[in-house]
Amino acid sequence: MLYVVSTPIGNLKDISLRALEILKSVDFILCEDTRVSKTLLNHYEIDRPLKSIHKFNEQREIAFLVDELLKGKNAALISDAGTPLVSDPGELLVSACIENNIQVTPIPGASALIAALSCSGLPVIPFQFLGFVPKKLQERRVFLFQALIYAGTSITYESPERIVETLEKIDEIDSDRIVVIGREITKKFETFYRDRASVIRQQLLDTPPRGEIVLLISPSDKFHNALTNVDSKNLVEYLEDKLSLDRKEAIRLAADLSLKDRRAIYKELIPD
């Protein structure tokens, strides 16, 4: 059996009794970084064999791990912090276990995105989680635009080194948008910022942030309705201008946003 075990996102006390029980009983524990996981395991005097599984080795380790589990061994999958698979390794392993009829059982617990959402003051239904904001500038522009046009709350992870630039891009697209930033959640210096992107950006310029950051973007019916109801020509031109996209990229994104066929948009722009 494979147990998918949630671990604390900062405060070591944020772990369930069941999680501790499972970690002490399994044959081995799969983790991202053994050095990070040992801090938690040593704190609770858990001495089980550790094996590192991360994005660079997960694919090649699957056959061995599935074989061990098929032999009747039990394993726990943990991440450096929070719930495994949520912007962390493990998806390939869980899928392989299911394909091989190996039972996969969740041991729920802490999750940075849910913790941030619960304290954000933003609508909790609907929401979408988008993972980490892309590093490349053009990909980031499109990513943020798609978050901003969503009809609910959008949640992403961002690094402290790039959060100021990300807030700047949000402000360029929609200067009125309210965002929330949760920093170092559950830790000593936990901080929440709630304001327009430009205001928080200035605060972070004055006091550069450190540690893990969760970024939440509020929904905007006005922005969503304005862009989803506009005609294809104006939408494509808007995307070209606002996101610095070329015509082909703008048409592709416009098709995704309007749920129209790409060829139909081409015909609207270039009639026969």
N, C-alpha and C positions, 0 to 999 in steps of 0.2 A: 504494500500500500504506500501511496505517496500522500503525505500531509503537506498542504500549502499553508504555512504558518505565518501569521502577521506578527511583527515585532515592533517595539517602540520607535517613534519617529524623533525622539530626543530625550524624553524623560524615561529612564529605565524602569520606572514603576508602572508604566502604561503597557503592561503585558498581562494576559489572562492566566489564571491558574491552570486552565486546560492546556494552554500553549506550553507552559513550563513542564507540565506532566508529559506531554508528547515529546518535547525536546530531550527529556531525560530518558525516554523509553525506546526511541528509535535506534536502528542499527547504525545509521550514519546521518549526518546533516549536510545538506547542500547549501552553499552560501556564495555570495558574490566575492567578497574579500575576507579571507580567514582572519586577517588582522582586525578588521572592524567587528566581525561577529564574535571574536573571542572576548571583547570587552563586555558584551551582554552575557555570554555563556559563563565567563569567569565570575561575573557578579552574582550569578545564581548557582554557582558551583556545578555547572553542567559539563561533564567530561565525556563527550561522544566524538567519534571520528569525524573530521571535517573534510569536505571536498569542495574545491572552488569550481563554480560554474558561472560563466559570464558570456557576453556576446561573442567573444573571440574563440571560445572552445565548446559552446553548448552543442553545436551540430555534431562534432566528432565524438562527444562524450555520450550521446543519447543511446547508442547501441549497447554500450557497457552498462549504463544505468538501468535501462529497460531489462536487460538480462538479469541483473542483480535483483530487481523487484519481482521478476517472474519466478525467481528461485525462492521467493517467500520473504525476502527481507523488507523491512519498513524504513522509509526515509522521510525526512522533513526538509522541505524547501523553504529557505528564508532569504530575505534580501538584506541589504545593509540597513535599511530602515523602512518601516511600514509594511504594506501588503505586497507580496511578490507579484510579478508580472505587470504591475501598474508602472509603466516606464522603466521596467527592470527585466532581467532575463527570466526564462522559465517557460515561456509560451510553447516553444518547440518540445520541451520535455513533457509538459502536461498533455499536449496533443498526441505525442507518441505513446504515452501511458494509456490514454483513452482508446487509441487505435489497437492497443494490445490487451484490452480488457483488464487493465490494472486499475484498481479503485483509486480515485483521487478525492481527497476529503479536505474541505477548507477549515482552517482554525482561525476564525475572524478576529480582527483587532484594529489597531491604529492604521489610519490612512491620512496622509497630509492633505489631499484634495478635499476629502469629506470634512475633516476638522476645520479647514479654512472656510469651506462653504457654510458650515453650520454657524460660524461667527461673523460672516461677512455682512449680513443685513441685506443681501441681494436675494432675488427669487430663487428658491431651491428646485422648483419644477417649472419648466424643464431645465436641465443643464447638460452641457457636453464637456467632456474632458479631452483635451487635444495633445497631451504629452508636452514635450519640451518645444519651445519656440525654436525654429530653424536658425542656424548660424548665418547662412548666406543671406545677404541683404534682400535680393529679389524674392527668394522663397519666403523670407520673413514678412515682406509686404503683403504677399498674397495670403499667407497664413493668418495674419492679423485681420486682414479685410474679411476673410471668411468667418473669423470669430466675431467681428463687429456686426456682421449682417445677420447672425444667428438670432432667432426669436427668443432665446432664453439666456441664461448665464453661461459664459464660456470660462473654462478653467484651464490654465496652462502652468507649466513649471518654467522658471527662468533662472539664469545664473546672476549673481550679484554684479558680475563684470559687464553684463549686457542689458540689465534691466532699465537703465537710464535711456539707452538708445531705443529700446522697445517702447517705452512710454512716449518718447518723441515721435515714433512712427504712428502710434495710436492717435496722438494729438493732431498729427498732420491729416489723418483720415477723418476723424470726428472729434473736434475740439471740445464738444460738450459732454463727451462720454465719461461716466463715473466708473472708476476702477477701484479695486480693493487689492492690497498687497498684504499677505501674511508672511512674516519673516521669523525664522527660528521658532516655529510653533512648538509649544510644550517645553521650551527651554527657558533658561533664566532671563534672556533678553528678548523674549517674544514681543513682537510689535505688529500692530495692524495699522495700515494707512488706508483711509477712505476719502476719496476726493476725485476731481477731474485729473486726467493723466498729466496735464501740464503742471498742476500744483504739486502733485507727488513727485514728479520729476525734479522740480526745484528743491524739494525737501531732501531728496537723495543726493543731489549735487552738493548740497551744504553738508550733509552727513552721509558719506558713502556707506552703503549697506554691506553686511557680511552674512554668510550662512545661506541656508536653503530658503528659496523664495517661491511662494505660490501666488500667481497672478490671476485675479478674477475680473472679468469684464462684464459689466451690466448689460442687460438687453435694452434695445431702443426700438420701440414699435415704429416711431417716426422714420428712423434711418432704414429699418428693414422694409417698411412699406414703400418708401420712396424709391428704393433701388430695385425691388422685386416687381414693381408695377410700371417702371419706365420702359419705353420702347427700346428695341434692341440696338438701334443706331446710337441713341444717346447713352445707353449703358456701356457700349463698347468704347465710345469716345471718353466717357468718364473714367473707365478703367485704364485706358491708355494714359490719360493725364494724371490721375491720382496715384496710380501704382507704377508708372513709368514702364508699362508693358508695350510690347510691339503688337501689331494688329492680330497676328495669329494667336498669341497668348491671351489677348483681351477677349477674342471671340470664344476661345476655349473656356475661359472663366465665366463669361456671360452666359454661355450655354448651360454650365453647371448651376448658376444662380437662378436662371429663368426656367430651367428644366425644358429648354427647347433643344431641338436637334441642331447641331453645329452647322449642317448644310443649309438649314432653313435661315439661320442668321446670316450666312454668307449671301444668300439670295436677297435678303432684305437690304443688305449693304450694297450689293452689286446686282441690281435687277437686270433681267434679260433685256 
